[in-house]
């Protein structure tokens, strides 16, 4: 049997010289690993939004979480896409 193991930590160097944005819910799964992943992205222009009192699924459809994420992504696009 072949077992495929994937670790996003093996790919943090792929983000070099690129803007990076990440959002996650503080009530989601494995928030410590998500924070560690963000911390290991070594770029000058990065942004993190931790949605307080939210679950992973809340970020899909609840305006109080989706709207701030969309706003942050929009600002990144406006800054970097001309």
DAMO-V385797 format. One record per backbone hydrogen bond with DSSP energy under -0.5 kcal/mol. NH is the residue of the N-H (numbers start at 1). CO is the residue of the C=O. E is the energy in kcal/mol with one decimal. If there is no record, write none. Layout:
NH_CO_E ; NH_CO_E
//
This chain:
3_1_-0.6 ; 4_2_-0.6 ; 5_3_-0.5 ; 10_7_-1.7 ; 11_8_-1.8 ; 12_9_-0.7 ; 14_11_-1.6 ; 15_12_-1.4 ; 16_13_-1.4 ; 18_15_-1.7 ; 20_45_-2.2 ; 22_47_-1.9 ; 24_49_-1.9 ; 26_51_-2.5 ; 27_54_-1.9 ; 28_25_-1.7 ; 31_28_-0.6 ; 34_30_-1.9 ; 35_31_-2.5 ; 36_32_-2.2 ; 37_33_-2.7 ; 38_34_-2.3 ; 39_35_-2.6 ; 40_36_-1.5 ; 41_38_-1.5 ; 42_40_-0.9 ; 43_41_-1.3 ; 46_44_-0.9 ; 47_20_-2.2 ; 49_22_-2.3 ; 51_24_-2.9 ; 51_49_-0.7 ; 52_50_-0.8 ; 54_51_-0.9 ; 59_55_-0.9 ; 59_56_-0.9 ; 60_57_-1.7 ; 61_57_-0.7 ; 61_58_-0.6 ; 62_58_-2.1 ; 63_61_-0.7 ; 65_62_-2.3 ; 66_62_-2.8 ; 67_63_-2.0 ; 69_65_-1.2 ; 70_66_-2.8 ; 71_67_-2.4 ; 72_68_-2.1 ; 73_69_-2.5 ; 74_70_-2.6 ; 75_71_-2.1 ; 76_72_-1.9 ; 77_73_-2.5 ; 78_74_-2.7 ; 79_75_-1.9 ; 80_76_-2.2 ; 81_77_-2.7 ; 82_80_-0.6
//
